[in-house]
């Protein structure tokens, strides 16, 4: 069986593309939040539902959000997540 990316089923390729978009969105939110982190000890991050990476239903809100929370905790910050749809999250990150 070939491991070439073109041989993956379409659903698998779409899932990988969505995962990359999700991670880019999370990193954008984290970068925007980091600019205000020095002014206070609480960082507020807007995110959407994207199990298993981010979800209100998952322990620690999912793998990605747990890693982000722990990275900020090590640096002395507390993270607060607000779950909303992607359009709302994007607008909240920009404002």
C-alpha positions as CSV (number, residue, x, y, z in Angstrom):
1,X,0.0,0.0,0.0
2,X,1.4,3.4,-1.0
3,X,1.7,6.1,1.7
4,X,1.7,8.9,-0.9
5,X,-0.6,11.6,0.2
6,X,-2.5,11.5,-3.1
7,X,-3.5,7.9,-2.3
8,X,-5.3,8.9,0.9
9,X,-9.1,8.8,0.8
10,X,-10.7,12.2,0.2
11,X,-12.3,12.3,3.6
12,X,-8.9,11.7,5.2
13,X,-7.3,14.5,3.2
14,X,-10.1,16.9,4.1
15,X,-9.7,16.0,7.8
16,X,-6.0,16.7,7.6
17,X,-6.7,20.1,5.9
18,X,-9.3,21.0,8.6
19,X,-6.8,20.0,11.3
20,X,-4.2,22.4,9.8
21,X,-6.8,25.2,9.6
22,X,-7.8,24.6,13.1
23,X,-4.3,24.7,14.4
24,X,-3.6,27.9,12.5
25,X,-6.7,29.5,14.0
26,X,-5.7,28.5,17.5
27,X,-2.2,29.8,17.0
28,X,-3.6,33.1,15.7
29,X,-5.8,33.4,18.7
30,X,-2.9,32.6,21.0
31,X,-0.6,35.1,19.3
32,X,-3.2,37.8,19.6
33,X,-3.8,37.0,23.2
34,X,-0.1,37.0,24.0
35,X,0.1,40.6,23.0
36,X,-2.1,41.5,26.0
37,X,-0.8,38.8,28.4
38,X,1.8,41.0,29.9
39,X,-0.8,43.5,31.0
40,X,-2.6,40.9,33.2
41,X,-2.3,37.4,34.5
42,X,-5.4,36.0,32.7
43,X,-5.3,35.3,29.0
44,X,-8.7,35.0,27.3
45,X,-8.8,32.8,24.2
46,X,-11.8,32.4,21.8
47,X,-12.1,29.0,20.2
48,X,-14.7,26.7,18.6
49,X,-15.7,23.1,18.9
50,X,-13.3,20.8,17.1
51,X,-13.0,17.4,18.9
52,X,-10.6,15.9,19.8
53,X,-8.5,19.1,19.8
54,X,-11.0,21.5,21.4
55,X,-14.4,20.8,23.0
56,X,-16.4,21.7,26.1
57,X,-17.3,18.0,26.3
58,X,-13.7,16.7,26.6
59,X,-11.6,16.5,29.7
60,X,-9.4,19.6,29.9
61,X,-11.3,20.9,26.9
62,X,-9.2,18.7,24.5
63,X,-5.6,18.0,23.7
64,X,-4.7,21.3,22.0
65,X,-6.3,23.6,24.5
66,X,-4.7,21.6,27.4
67,X,-1.3,22.1,25.9
68,X,-1.9,25.8,25.4
69,X,-3.2,26.1,29.0
70,X,-0.1,24.3,30.4
71,X,2.3,26.4,28.4
72,X,0.8,29.6,29.8
73,X,0.6,28.1,33.3
74,X,4.4,27.5,33.2
75,X,4.9,31.2,32.4
76,X,2.6,32.2,35.2
77,X,-0.7,32.9,33.3
78,X,-4.2,31.6,33.7
79,X,-6.1,30.8,30.5
80,X,-9.8,31.3,30.1
81,X,-11.5,29.8,27.0
82,X,-14.7,31.1,25.4
83,X,-16.3,28.6,23.0
84,X,-18.2,30.2,20.1
85,X,-18.6,29.6,16.4
86,X,-15.6,30.4,14.2
87,X,-16.9,33.7,12.8
88,X,-17.6,35.0,16.4
89,X,-14.2,33.7,17.5
90,X,-12.4,35.5,14.6
91,X,-14.2,38.8,15.3
92,X,-13.4,38.5,19.0
93,X,-9.7,37.9,18.4
94,X,-9.5,40.9,16.1
95,X,-11.3,43.3,18.6
